Amino acid sequence: MDIVVNEWLLDYMRPDAEHPQKVLASKFVNAWVERCHKILIRRPSPFVSKFYKYHKLFGWDQDFKERFKKINLLLFHNPDKTKILDDNDVTALPKELRSKTHHKDIYLIELAYCSADRIVVTTDEDLKKSLKDEGELRIYLPDEFLAEFSRQD
């Protein structure tokens, strides 16, 4: 299964994130690693930019540094866990779908449409609500996604 994740995952891994957020990020990463799923990443994208920004900004925190080192290996150096797509690998959304999608989220939805699974995991409830009627697209909040995983064993 291919999964598109927006920046919430990186935000929840920050040293200053609240404990429940860190736990949720950890559960998500564990579920992703333990199962035969891939995360789709678009390059360039806000996700990639934020990854490198946080890598520099929080490099002083040893725990964060160790977590991000592992995530870096999974995201950018492990083709079994990640599929990286460049802009020329992504096709534009149809006008109707594009008009329903907030500008900042278009890259996520375009990326999701590069996969037959068309799954996005986000904390953006407005994105989920605005695209709830798109039958091919499945948008989950992190807790919902993890609950769905637990039923698939």
Backbone as a printed PyTorch tensor [residue, N CA C, xyz], in Angstrom:
tensor([[[  0.8380,  -1.1670,   0.0000],
         [  0.0000,   0.0000,   0.0000],
         [  0.8890,   1.2380,   0.0000]],

        [[  0.5420,   2.1980,  -0.8430],
         [  1.2520,   3.4750,  -0.8880],
         [  0.4950,   4.5020,  -0.0600]],

        [[  1.2400,   5.2750,   0.7240],
         [  0.6630,   6.2440,   1.6550],
         [  1.3230,   7.6020,   1.4380]],

        [[  0.5200,   8.6460,   1.3910],
         [  1.0330,  10.0170,   1.3560],
         [  0.8450,  10.6060,   2.7480]],

        [[  1.9090,  11.1540,   3.2980],
         [  1.8710,  11.7540,   4.6320],
         [  2.3160,  13.2040,   4.5050]],

        [[  1.5810,  14.1000,   5.1240],
         [  2.0390,  15.4870,   5.0830],
         [  2.9290,  15.7870,   6.2870]],

        [[  3.2010,  17.0310,   6.5180],
         [  4.2390,  17.4340,   7.4700],
         [  3.9120,  17.1650,   8.9310]],

        [[  2.6980,  16.7430,   9.2470],
         [  2.3640,  16.4750,  10.6460],
         [  3.3540,  15.4830,  11.2560]],

        [[  3.7720,  14.5120,  10.4730],
         [  4.6840,  13.4970,  10.9950],
         [  5.9800,  14.1330,  11.4970]],

        [[  6.5160,  15.0530,  10.7340],
         [  7.7450,  15.7410,  11.1290],
         [  7.4950,  16.6640,  12.3180]],

        [[  6.3630,  17.3610,  12.3040],
         [  6.0200,  18.2560,  13.4200],
         [  5.8950,  17.4810,  14.7300]],

        [[  5.3320,  16.2890,  14.6520],
         [  5.1200,  15.4850,  15.8590],
         [  6.4090,  14.8340,  16.3640]],

        [[  7.4600,  14.9040,  15.5780],
         [  8.7480,  14.3430,  15.9920],
         [  9.6810,  15.4030,  16.5710]],

        [[  9.2840,  16.6530,  16.5150],
         [ 10.1290,  17.7340,  17.0350],
         [ 10.3870,  17.5400,  18.5300]],

        [[ 11.5200,  18.0260,  19.0240],
         [ 11.7990,  17.9100,  20.4640],
         [ 10.7810,  18.6440,  21.3230]],

        [[ 10.1750,  19.7110,  20.7920],
         [  9.2140,  20.4880,  21.5660],
         [  7.7640,  20.0630,  21.3330]],

        [[  7.5420,  18.9650,  20.6210],
         [  6.1800,  18.4540,  20.4270],
         [  5.6600,  17.8970,  21.7510]],

        [[  4.3500,  17.9130,  21.8980],
         [  3.7470,  17.3580,  23.1010],
         [  3.9070,  15.8400,  23.0950]],

        [[  3.9440,  15.2670,  24.2780],
         [  4.1720,  13.8230,  24.4080],
         [  3.1750,  12.9850,  23.5950]],

        [[  1.8560,  13.2820,  23.6490],
         [  0.9200,  12.4710,  22.8610],
         [  1.2170,  12.5260,  21.3520]],

        [[  1.7040,  13.6670,  20.8740],
         [  2.0650,  13.7800,  19.4630],
         [  3.2670,  12.8920,  19.1400]],

        [[  4.2510,  12.9080,  20.0130],
         [  5.4370,  12.0650,  19.7990],
         [  5.0590,  10.5840,  19.7870]],

        [[  4.1590,  10.2040,  20.6790],
         [  3.7090,   8.8140,  20.7440],
         [  2.9810,   8.4350,  19.4520]],

        [[  2.1150,   9.3130,  18.9690],
         [  1.3760,   9.0530,  17.7380],
         [  2.3270,   8.9070,  16.5470]],

        [[  3.3010,   9.7880,  16.4590],
         [  4.2880,   9.6970,  15.3750],
         [  5.0470,   8.3800,  15.4570]],

        [[  5.4260,   7.9920,  16.6420],
         [  6.1480,   6.7400,  16.8340],
         [  5.2950,   5.5390,  16.4230]],

        [[  4.0280,   5.5390,  16.8140],
         [  3.1160,   4.4520,  16.4340],
         [  2.9620,   4.3890,  14.9190]],

        [[  2.8500,   5.5490,  14.2870],
         [  2.7070,   5.5810,  12.8360],
         [  3.9480,   5.0100,  12.1520]],

        [[  5.1160,   5.4630,  12.5850],
         [  6.3700,   4.9750,  11.9910],
         [  6.5040,   3.4720,  12.1930]],

        [[  6.1890,   2.9810,  13.3780],
         [  6.2690,   1.5460,  13.6420],
         [  5.3240,   0.7580,  12.7330]],

        [[  4.1050,   1.2580,  12.5580],
         [  3.1460,   0.5760,  11.6850],
         [  3.6370,   0.5690,  10.2440]],

        [[  4.1870,   1.6750,   9.8060],
         [  4.7100,   1.7890,   8.4500],
         [  5.8770,   0.8310,   8.2330]],

        [[  6.7810,   0.7750,   9.1920],
         [  7.9760,  -0.0620,   9.0570],
         [  7.6250,  -1.5440,   9.1410]],

        [[  6.6990,  -1.9000,  10.0300],
         [  6.3640,  -3.3100,  10.2480],
         [  5.5540,  -3.9160,   9.1090]],

        [[  4.8700,  -3.0900,   8.3610],
         [  4.0290,  -3.5880,   7.2720],
         [  4.6900,  -3.3140,   5.9300]],

        [[  4.2120,  -3.9690,   4.9330],
         [  4.7850,  -3.8000,   3.5860],
         [  4.1350,  -2.6070,   2.8890]],

        [[  4.3700,  -1.4350,   3.4120],
         [  3.8070,  -0.2150,   2.8500],
         [  4.9300,   0.7370,   2.4840]],

        [[  4.6120,   1.6260,   1.5560],
         [  5.5800,   2.6460,   1.1570],
         [  4.9570,   4.0200,   1.3600]],

        [[  5.8070,   4.9540,   1.7460],
         [  5.4040,   6.3520,   1.7910],
         [  5.8420,   6.9820,   0.4800]],

        [[  4.9400,   7.7390,  -0.1250],
         [  5.2640,   8.4820,  -1.3330],
         [  5.7430,   9.8660,  -0.9310]],

        [[  6.8470,  10.2780,  -1.5130],
         [  7.4010,  11.6030,  -1.2390],
         [  7.6050,  12.3100,  -2.5620]],

        [[  7.2170,  13.5490,  -2.5920],
         [  7.4210,  14.3740,  -3.7800],
         [  8.6160,  15.2720,  -3.5450]],

        [[  9.4350,  15.3830,  -4.5700],
         [ 10.6290,  16.2160,  -4.4700],
         [ 10.6500,  17.1650,  -5.6580]],

        [[ 10.6430,  18.4520,  -5.4070],
         [ 10.6070,  19.1580,  -4.1150],
         [  9.1840,  19.2020,  -3.5620]],

        [[  9.0860,  19.4520,  -2.2630],
         [  7.7790,  19.5940,  -1.6130],
         [  7.9630,  20.2380,  -0.2500]],

        [[  6.8780,  20.7350,   0.3330],
         [  6.9540,  21.2580,   1.7010],
         [  7.4270,  20.1990,   2.7020]],

        [[  7.0910,  18.9370,   2.4630],
         [  7.5290,  17.8640,   3.3520],
         [  9.0540,  17.7600,   3.3450]],

        [[  9.6520,  17.7200,   2.1820],
         [ 11.1120,  17.6000,   2.0700],
         [ 11.7940,  18.8380,   2.6470]],

        [[ 11.2640,  20.0090,   2.3380],
         [ 11.8420,  21.2560,   2.8660],
         [ 11.8140,  21.2750,   4.3870]],

        [[ 10.6790,  20.8670,   4.9540],
         [ 10.5580,  20.8660,   6.4140],
         [ 11.4870,  19.8290,   7.0330]],

        [[ 11.6590,  18.6830,   6.3860],
         [ 12.5580,  17.6600,   6.9030],
         [ 13.9630,  18.2460,   7.0880]],

        [[ 14.4820,  18.8800,   6.0620],
         [ 15.8460,  19.4160,   6.1470],
         [ 15.9260,  20.6280,   7.0720]],

        [[ 14.8630,  21.4030,   7.1290],
         [ 14.8250,  22.5410,   8.0550],
         [ 14.9110,  22.0460,   9.5020]],

        [[ 14.1190,  21.0500,   9.8410],
         [ 14.1300,  20.5150,  11.1990],
         [ 15.4430,  19.8040,  11.5060]],

        [[ 16.0000,  19.1580,  10.5230],
         [ 17.2790,  18.4800,  10.7150],
         [ 18.3460,  19.4770,  11.1810]],

        [[ 18.3490,  20.6460,  10.5730],
         [ 19.3090,  21.6930,  10.9660],
         [ 18.9000,  22.3630,  12.2770]],

        [[ 17.6310,  22.6850,  12.4020],
         [ 17.1280,  23.4600,  13.5310],
         [ 17.2370,  22.7180,  14.8630]],

        [[ 17.0080,  21.4040,  14.8610],
         [ 16.9610,  20.6480,  16.1090],
         [ 18.1010,  19.6520,  16.2540]],

        [[ 19.1490,  19.8280,  15.4810],
         [ 20.2860,  18.9140,  15.5400],
         [ 20.9780,  18.8850,  16.8860]],

        [[ 20.7320,  19.8560,  17.7290],
         [ 21.3360,  19.9130,  19.0610],
         [ 20.7460,  18.8770,  20.0080]],

        [[ 19.5220,  18.3990,  19.7130],
         [ 18.8440,  17.4480,  20.5910],
         [ 19.2270,  16.0260,  20.1740]],

        [[ 19.9230,  15.3170,  21.0510],
         [ 20.4540,  14.0020,  20.6870],
         [ 19.3610,  12.9860,  20.3490]],

        [[ 18.2710,  12.9560,  21.1340],
         [ 17.1750,  12.0240,  20.8360],
         [ 16.5620,  12.3250,  19.4690]],

        [[ 16.3310,  13.5920,  19.2230],
         [ 15.7750,  14.0030,  17.9280],
         [ 16.7210,  13.6100,  16.8020]],

        [[ 17.9900,  13.8630,  17.0140],
         [ 18.9960,  13.5600,  15.9970],
         [ 18.9960,  12.0670,  15.6490]],

        [[ 18.8780,  11.2240,  16.6520],
         [ 18.8450,   9.7720,  16.4170],
         [ 17.5730,   9.3610,  15.6800]],

        [[ 16.4160,   9.9230,  16.0900],
         [ 15.1530,   9.6120,  15.4090],
         [ 15.1990,  10.0530,  13.9510]],

        [[ 15.7100,  11.2590,  13.7220],
         [ 15.7370,  11.7840,  12.3590],
         [ 16.7550,  11.0550,  11.4910]],

        [[ 17.8010,  10.5510,  12.0870],
         [ 18.7610,   9.7610,  11.3220],
         [ 18.0890,   8.4930,  10.7950]],

        [[ 17.3120,   7.8420,  11.6650],
         [ 16.5870,   6.6310,  11.2550],
         [ 15.5220,   6.9540,  10.2110]],

        [[ 14.8010,   8.0470,  10.4310],
         [ 13.7660,   8.4500,   9.4740],
         [ 14.3940,   8.8220,   8.1390]],

        [[ 15.5260,   9.4990,   8.1820],
         [ 16.2300,   9.8590,   6.9500],
         [ 16.5690,   8.6070,   6.1440]],

        [[ 17.0840,   7.5840,   6.8240],
         [ 17.4190,   6.3310,   6.1330],
         [ 16.1820,   5.6870,   5.5220]],

        [[ 15.0750,   5.6970,   6.2560],
         [ 13.8370,   5.1060,   5.7460],
         [ 13.2550,   5.9120,   4.5860]],

        [[ 13.2170,   7.2250,   4.7550],
         [ 12.5520,   8.0750,   3.7600],
         [ 13.3540,   8.2810,   2.4820]],

        [[ 14.6480,   8.4230,   2.6130],
         [ 15.4240,   8.8500,   1.4440],
         [ 16.4440,   7.8250,   0.9570]],

        [[ 16.5570,   6.6950,   1.6590],
         [ 17.5730,   5.7110,   1.2690],
         [ 17.0680,   4.2740,   1.2740]],

        [[ 15.7720,   4.0740,   1.3950],
         [ 15.2340,   2.7240,   1.4470],
         [ 14.0750,   2.5880,   0.4520]],

        [[ 14.3590,   2.1180,  -0.7450],
         [ 13.2990,   1.9990,  -1.7480],
         [ 12.2130,   0.9780,  -1.3950]],

        [[ 12.4560,   0.1510,  -0.3970],
         [ 11.4100,  -0.7740,   0.0560],
         [ 10.3530,  -0.0600,   0.8990]],

        [[ 10.6940,   1.0830,   1.4720],
         [  9.7750,   1.7960,   2.3590],
         [  9.2980,   3.1310,   1.7920]],

        [[  9.9680,   3.6200,   0.7580],
         [  9.6410,   4.9430,   0.2300],
         [  9.7700,   4.9660,  -1.2790]],

        [[  8.8730,   5.6890,  -1.8810],
         [  8.9540,   5.9390,  -3.3190],
         [  9.0250,   7.4490,  -3.5050]],

        [[ 10.1090,   7.9290,  -4.0990],
         [ 10.3020,   9.3660,  -4.3050],
         [  9.9550,   9.7010,  -5.7480]],

        [[  9.0850,  10.6890,  -5.8920],
         [  8.6640,  11.1490,  -7.2170],
         [  9.0840,  12.5910,  -7.4100]],

        [[  9.6430,  12.8830,  -8.5550],
         [  9.9730,  14.2560,  -8.9080],
         [  8.7700,  14.8920,  -9.5990]],

        [[  8.8020,  16.2150,  -9.7370],
         [  7.6720,  16.9210, -10.3380],
         [  7.2800,  16.3590, -11.7020]],

        [[  8.2710,  15.9660, -12.5010],
         [  7.9410,  15.4640, -13.8390],
         [  7.3050,  14.0730, -13.8030]],

        [[  7.2710,  13.4130, -12.6450],
         [  6.6160,  12.1140, -12.4840],
         [  5.1530,  12.2530, -12.0670]],

        [[  4.7260,  13.4880, -11.7870],
         [  3.4040,  13.7420, -11.2320],
         [  2.5560,  14.4740, -12.2670]],

        [[  1.3290,  14.0060, -12.4540],
         [  0.4320,  14.6890, -13.3770],
         [ -0.5120,  15.5960, -12.6010]],

        [[ -0.9410,  16.6580, -13.2570],
         [ -1.8270,  17.6320, -12.6180],
         [ -3.1980,  17.0110, -12.3590]],

        [[ -3.8460,  17.5070, -11.3410],
         [ -5.1930,  17.0490, -11.0060],
         [ -6.2060,  17.5970, -12.0080]],

        [[ -7.3090,  16.8880, -12.1820],
         [ -8.3930,  17.4540, -12.9920],
         [ -8.8700,  18.7660, -12.3640]],

        [[ -9.3630,  19.6830, -13.1930],
         [ -9.7790,  21.0150, -12.7190],
         [-10.7760,  20.9470, -11.5660]],

        [[-11.7500,  20.0670, -11.6660],
         [-12.7870,  19.9840, -10.6410],
         [-12.2030,  19.6170,  -9.2760]],

        [[-11.3210,  18.6390,  -9.2640],
         [-10.6820,  18.2240,  -8.0090],
         [ -9.7220,  19.2990,  -7.5140]],

        [[ -9.0070,  19.8980,  -8.4210],
         [ -8.0710,  20.9690,  -8.0610],
         [ -8.8050,  22.1340,  -7.4090]],

        [[ -9.9800,  22.4630,  -7.9060],
         [-10.7340,  23.5960,  -7.3510],
         [-11.2540,  23.3080,  -5.9450]],

        [[-11.4310,  22.0350,  -5.5930],
         [-11.8870,  21.6560,  -4.2510],
         [-10.7400,  21.5960,  -3.2400]],

        [[ -9.5050,  21.6450,  -3.7380],
         [ -8.3330,  21.4310,  -2.8970],
         [ -7.6470,  22.7560,  -2.6040]],

        [[ -7.3840,  23.0150,  -1.3360],
         [ -6.6550,  24.2230,  -0.9490],
         [ -5.2810,  24.2040,  -1.6140]],

        [[ -4.8210,  25.3590,  -2.0310],
         [ -3.5560,  25.4730,  -2.7700],
         [ -2.3990,  24.7530,  -2.0770]],

        [[ -2.2940,  24.8980,  -0.7620],
         [ -1.1700,  24.2950,  -0.0210],
         [ -1.2160,  22.7670,  -0.0160]],

        [[ -2.3730,  22.1820,  -0.3300],
         [ -2.5310,  20.7330,  -0.2870],
         [ -2.5200,  20.0640,  -1.6600]],

        [[ -2.4540,  20.8360,  -2.7050],
         [ -2.5050,  20.2580,  -4.0540],
         [ -1.3880,  19.2460,  -4.2620]],

        [[ -0.1930,  19.5490,  -3.7720],
         [  0.9200,  18.6190,  -3.9730],
         [  0.6400,  17.2570,  -3.3390]],

        [[ -0.0660,  17.2350,  -2.2090],
         [ -0.3990,  15.9750,  -1.5340],
         [ -1.3820,  15.1460,  -2.3600]],

        [[ -2.3970,  15.8140,  -2.8540],
         [ -3.4400,  15.1100,  -3.6020],
         [ -2.8960,  14.6450,  -4.9490]],

        [[ -2.0830,  15.4700,  -5.5920],
         [ -1.4390,  15.0310,  -6.8360],
         [ -0.5850,  13.7910,  -6.5780]],

        [[  0.1260,  13.8000,  -5.4810],
         [  0.9770,  12.6660,  -5.1310],
         [  0.1260,  11.4210,  -4.8540]],

        [[ -0.9680,  11.5930,  -4.1400],
         [ -1.8540,  10.4630,  -3.8600],
         [ -2.3920,   9.8620,  -5.1610]],

        [[ -2.6600,  10.6920,  -6.1440],
         [ -3.1960,  10.2120,  -7.4180],
         [ -2.1280,   9.5410,  -8.2860]],

        [[ -0.9010,   9.5070,  -7.8250],
         [  0.1570,   8.7470,  -8.5050],
         [  0.1520,   7.2890,  -8.0760]],

        [[ -0.7180,   6.9570,  -7.1570],
         [ -0.8060,   5.6000,  -6.6130],
         [ -2.2250,   5.0770,  -6.8050]],

        [[ -2.3440,   3.7960,  -7.0030],
         [ -3.6730,   3.1840,  -7.0960],
         [ -4.3980,   3.2430,  -5.7520]],

        [[ -3.6430,   3.3180,  -4.6540],
         [ -4.2440,   3.3180,  -3.3170],
         [ -4.8860,   4.6540,  -2.9550]],

        [[ -4.2940,   5.7460,  -3.3880],
         [ -4.8180,   7.1090,  -3.1670],
         [ -5.1740,   7.3620,  -1.7050]],

        [[ -4.1760,   7.1690,  -0.8380],
         [ -4.3540,   7.3450,   0.6090],
         [ -3.5010,   8.5080,   1.0910]],

        [[ -4.1260,   9.3930,   1.8620],
         [ -3.4250,  10.5090,   2.4960],
         [ -3.6700,  10.4120,   4.0010]],

        [[ -2.5970,  10.5490,   4.7770],
         [ -2.7160,  10.6020,   6.2340],
         [ -2.3210,  12.0100,   6.6490]],

        [[ -3.2500,  12.7050,   7.2780],
         [ -3.0610,  14.1110,   7.6100],
         [ -3.7670,  14.4530,   8.9190]],

        [[ -3.3500,  15.5290,   9.5370],
         [ -4.0680,  16.0570,  10.6970],
         [ -4.9890,  17.2030,  10.2840]],

        [[ -5.0400,  17.4860,   9.0020],
         [ -5.8280,  18.5930,   8.4570],
         [ -7.2810,  18.1480,   8.2570]],

        [[ -8.1040,  18.4140,   9.2460],
         [ -9.5100,  18.0150,   9.1830],
         [-10.2530,  18.7400,   8.0730]],

        [[ -9.8630,  19.9830,   7.7700],
         [-10.5050,  20.7230,   6.6890],
         [-10.2440,  20.0450,   5.3420]],

        [[ -9.0410,  19.5480,   5.1480],
         [ -8.7270,  18.8260,   3.9100],
         [ -9.6020,  17.5840,   3.8060]],

        [[ -9.7120,  16.8580,   4.8800],
         [-10.5410,  15.6460,   4.8920],
         [-12.0000,  15.9750,   4.5600]],

        [[-12.5280,  17.0340,   5.1730],
         [-13.9180,  17.4180,   4.9360],
         [-14.1290,  17.8890,   3.4940]],

        [[-13.2010,  18.6770,   2.9810],
         [-13.4010,  19.2440,   1.6450],
         [-13.3400,  18.1970,   0.5380]],

        [[-12.6770,  17.0830,   0.7940],
         [-12.5440,  16.0400,  -0.2280],
         [-13.2390,  14.7360,   0.1500]],

        [[-14.1630,  14.7980,   1.0980],
         [-14.8180,  13.5830,   1.5800],
         [-15.6430,  12.8860,   0.5100]],

        [[-16.0810,  13.6030,  -0.5030],
         [-16.9180,  13.0070,  -1.5380],
         [-16.1300,  12.4770,  -2.7340]],

        [[-14.8100,  12.5500,  -2.6530],
         [-13.9740,  12.0100,  -3.7280],
         [-13.7880,  10.5220,  -3.4760]],

        [[-14.5870,   9.7130,  -4.1390],
         [-14.6440,   8.2810,  -3.8790],
         [-13.3290,   7.5440,  -4.0080]],

        [[-12.4790,   7.9480,  -4.9340],
         [-11.2120,   7.2470,  -5.1370],
         [-10.1700,   7.6060,  -4.0940]],

        [[-10.3610,   8.7070,  -3.4220],
         [ -9.3850,   9.2340,  -2.4770],
         [ -9.8090,   8.8910,  -1.0550]],

        [[ -8.8610,   8.3610,  -0.2820],
         [ -9.1350,   8.0550,   1.1220],
         [ -8.2290,   8.9230,   1.9850]],

        [[ -8.8270,   9.7870,   2.7740],
         [ -8.0730,  10.6720,   3.6550],
         [ -8.3720,  10.2700,   5.0930]],

        [[ -7.2910,   9.9770,   5.8150],
         [ -7.3860,   9.5440,   7.2120],
         [ -6.6900,  10.5430,   8.1200]],

        [[ -7.2400,  10.7140,   9.3020],
         [ -6.5010,  11.3400,  10.3840],
         [ -5.5930,  10.2470,  10.9430]],

        [[ -4.4720,  10.5920,  11.5620],
         [ -3.5260,   9.5620,  12.0140],
         [ -4.1440,   8.4730,  12.8870]],

        [[ -4.9910,   8.8510,  13.8470],
         [ -5.6250,   7.8570,  14.7160],
         [ -6.5260,   6.9050,  13.9230]],

        [[ -7.2640,   7.4530,  12.9630],
         [ -8.1290,   6.6330,  12.1240],
         [ -7.3010,   5.6410,  11.3020]],

        [[ -6.2160,   6.1360,  10.7750],
         [ -5.3510,   5.2960,   9.9590],
         [ -4.7710,   4.1440,  10.7780]],

        [[ -4.2990,   4.4460,  11.9770],
         [ -3.7540,   3.4010,  12.8400],
         [ -4.8240,   2.3940,  13.2530]],

        [[ -6.0330,   2.8600,  13.4970],
         [ -7.1290,   1.9450,  13.8420],
         [ -7.4250,   1.0210,  12.6570]],

        [[ -7.3920,   1.5590,  11.4570],
         [ -7.6120,   0.7530,  10.2580],
         [ -6.5240,  -0.3010,  10.1030]],

        [[ -5.2780,   0.0700,  10.3820],
         [ -4.1690,  -0.8850,  10.3180],
         [ -4.3840,  -2.0440,  11.2710]],

        [[ -4.8370,  -1.7400,  12.4800],
         [ -4.9580,  -2.7900,  13.4870],
         [ -6.0220,  -3.8150,  13.1100]],

        [[ -6.9740,  -3.4470,  12.2880],
         [ -8.0240,  -4.3810,  11.8510],
         [ -7.5890,  -5.2280,  10.6740]],

        [[ -6.4520,  -4.9060,  10.0690],
         [ -6.0350,  -5.5990,   8.8520],
         [ -5.1340,  -6.8040,   9.1130]],

        [[ -4.9330,  -7.1900,  10.3300],
         [ -4.0640,  -8.3420,  10.6330],
         [ -4.7340,  -9.6580,  10.3590]]])
